[in-house]
Amino acid sequence: MTKAASAKTGPRGDAHGGSPVAFGRGWPLLTKPRRALHHMCTNEMRELPHEADAALHSESHQTLLSLSVNGARVETLLPRATPLLSFLRNDCLLNGPKYGCGLGECGTCSVLINGRLARACILTLGDVAGRAVTTLEGLAANGRLDPVQQAFIACAAAQCGYCLNGMIMTARALIDVNPDPTDADIREALRFNLCRCGAHVEIIAAVRLAAALARA
């Protein structure tokens, strides 16, 4: 049972609150993907603790939870252990974040939480209660695409398109903290996003253009 309240605070709501967590070259990532250590991704982050009480995570234990999704307040009566990705896709009908590996490794499920990049497949509703979640759909404002979205279209930076959610959300997070990234910065930011089609040249060009559009 999910209902969205009015009070829209903008395309990304209060998504830029809080202090960034240093990662890579200083851009923020809440859930750190690590090869063969995916189970540590969220547990290490103090901002998103996993609760020890198993009863709170049981399917039968439903809790009224409130969070912001793309600037709109959402209240839902679901178990705290409900996967954030499932909630966004099934309850909020937001299909930007995709299911890929389910381990926080590939990046297709990426969202912004309080302005910082995170993997929705390894987070639960309990982890993000009271926080601002932004999906691909929440980047556009007043009928205009975000500069990152515009740039990816202009550069035709896609083949099958399955990885694009992660690429675009990562680029948005990068540009938010580094408005003028070098190619090395872009590669570092994108290195935990998998593209099986090999569209890396166009994707890097798109992020470069997106940064220029955002600065204009």
Summary of the structure (lengths in Angstrom):
residues: 216
radius of gyration: 16.6
end to end distance: 42.4
largest distance: 51.2
contacts: 708
relative contact order: 0.17
helix: 33%
strand: 16%
